[in-house]
Amino acid sequence: MVGDSKSIWLQVAGIVISEENKWLVVKKQFGSLINQWSLPTDFVNDDETLDEAAIRQVREETGIESVASGIVGIRTGLLKDGISDHLILFSLKPVGGKLKESDEKSIIQYLSPQELLFETHTSRLIKFLLRDQKEHVSEFNQVNPGHQFEYKRYKIFRP
């Protein structure tokens, strides 16, 4: 059976790390990650490439201008209702702009890896990425992003 765009989700996330080695994170006031530090993430529009979508979302959500410097990994999963959900994680280098107040009433900050690891309100994906920085494993099948998402299957691939 061939899927359609309603059953296949393609999203991107931007991992922006400052010169001080702090991660640009957003604490959203809505959705599945409410009140958790997470990465700027959005769906890819029809008229943009994957990297353009990641750069756009970081700019729109945080005010920071950036350029893509690589792919950090791919998260892929199958939700219980049959939606195939995919997220490409981009490494982005900040090149300008300044933190802004979000239109979505989110909190936007640069936080150190230590702050994010020990903060109880950090998303499981960020904690996984921070813990895995020194290891090289190509596929992770045992990651649980949180029961609120209701994934049937969930994997993360890292280069």
C-alpha positions in Angstrom: 0.0 0.0 0.0 1.4 3.4 -1.0 1.3 6.0 1.8 0.0 9.5 1.4 1.2 12.8 2.9 -1.3 12.5 5.7 0.1 9.3 6.9 3.8 10.2 6.5 5.2 13.0 8.6 8.6 14.6 7.7 10.0 17.0 10.3 13.4 18.6 10.9 15.1 19.8 14.1 18.0 22.2 14.5 20.7 21.6 17.0 22.4 25.0 17.4 25.4 25.0 19.7 27.0 28.4 20.7 30.7 29.1 20.9 30.3 28.6 24.7 29.1 25.0 23.9 25.5 25.8 25.0 22.5 24.3 23.2 19.7 26.5 21.9 16.5 25.0 23.4 12.8 25.9 23.6 10.4 25.1 26.4 7.0 25.1 24.6 3.7 25.8 26.3 1.7 23.4 24.2 1.8 19.9 22.6 3.3 16.6 23.6 6.5 18.3 25.0 4.7 21.0 27.0 7.1 22.5 29.7 10.1 20.4 28.5 13.3 21.7 27.0 13.3 20.6 23.4 14.9 21.4 20.0 13.3 23.8 17.5 11.3 21.4 15.3 8.8 21.7 12.5 7.4 20.0 9.5 9.0 20.5 6.1 7.1 22.8 3.7 6.5 21.8 0.0 8.8 24.6 -1.2 11.9 24.0 0.8 14.8 21.5 1.3 15.3 19.7 4.6 18.2 22.0 5.7 16.2 25.1 4.6 13.3 23.9 6.8 15.6 23.5 9.9 17.1 26.9 9.4 13.7 28.5 8.9 12.3 26.9 12.0 15.2 28.0 14.2 14.9 31.6 12.9 11.1 31.7 13.3 11.0 30.1 16.7 14.1 31.6 18.3 15.3 34.6 16.3 18.7 33.0 15.6 20.1 32.9 12.1 22.1 29.8 11.2 23.7 27.7 8.5 23.5 23.9 8.2 26.8 22.1 9.0 25.7 18.5 8.9 23.2 15.8 9.8 23.4 14.5 13.4 20.9 11.7 13.0 17.5 10.5 12.0 14.6 9.6 14.3 12.0 7.3 12.7 8.9 5.8 14.2 5.5 4.4 13.7 2.7 5.8 15.7 -0.1 3.6 17.0 -2.6 5.1 14.5 -0.4 4.1 11.5 1.4 7.4 11.0 5.0 7.0 9.8 6.8 9.8 11.7 10.4 10.9 10.7 12.7 13.6 12.0 16.0 14.7 10.5 18.3 16.2 13.1 20.6 19.0 11.7 23.7 20.5 13.2 23.4 24.3 12.7 26.0 26.9 13.3 24.7 30.3 14.6 25.7 33.2 12.4 23.6 36.1 13.7 20.3 37.3 15.1 19.4 37.4 18.8 17.0 35.5 21.0 13.5 36.8 20.7 10.3 36.3 22.6 8.4 33.5 20.9 5.0 34.2 19.4 4.1 30.8 20.7 4.7 31.9 24.4 7.7 29.5 24.6 10.8 30.1 26.7 14.0 30.2 24.6 17.5 29.8 26.1 21.0 28.6 25.6 21.7 25.9 28.2 24.9 23.9 28.9 24.9 20.1 28.3 25.2 19.7 32.1 22.1 21.9 32.8 20.2 19.9 30.2 21.2 16.5 31.5 20.3 17.3 35.1 17.2 19.3 34.4 14.1 17.2 35.0 12.2 19.0 32.2 14.6 18.1 29.3 13.2 16.0 26.5 14.3 12.4 26.3 15.7 13.0 22.8 18.0 15.8 24.0 19.2 13.7 26.9 19.8 10.8 24.6 21.8 13.0 22.2 23.9 14.4 25.0 24.7 11.0 26.5 25.5 9.5 23.1 28.0 12.2 22.0 31.0 10.1 22.7 29.7 6.8 21.5 29.3 5.6 18.0 26.4 3.3 17.6 24.5 3.2 14.3 21.0 2.3 15.5 19.2 2.6 18.8 16.0 0.6 19.2 15.5 0.8 22.9 14.9 4.5 23.2 11.5 5.5 24.6 10.6 9.1 23.7 7.8 9.1 26.2 4.5 7.3 26.5 2.5 10.5 25.5 3.6 9.9 21.9 2.3 6.3 21.7 4.9 5.0 19.3 4.6 1.3 18.2 8.2 1.4 17.0 10.9 4.1 17.5 14.5 4.2 16.3 17.3 6.7 16.1 20.2 6.4 13.6 23.4 8.3 14.1 26.3 8.6 11.6 
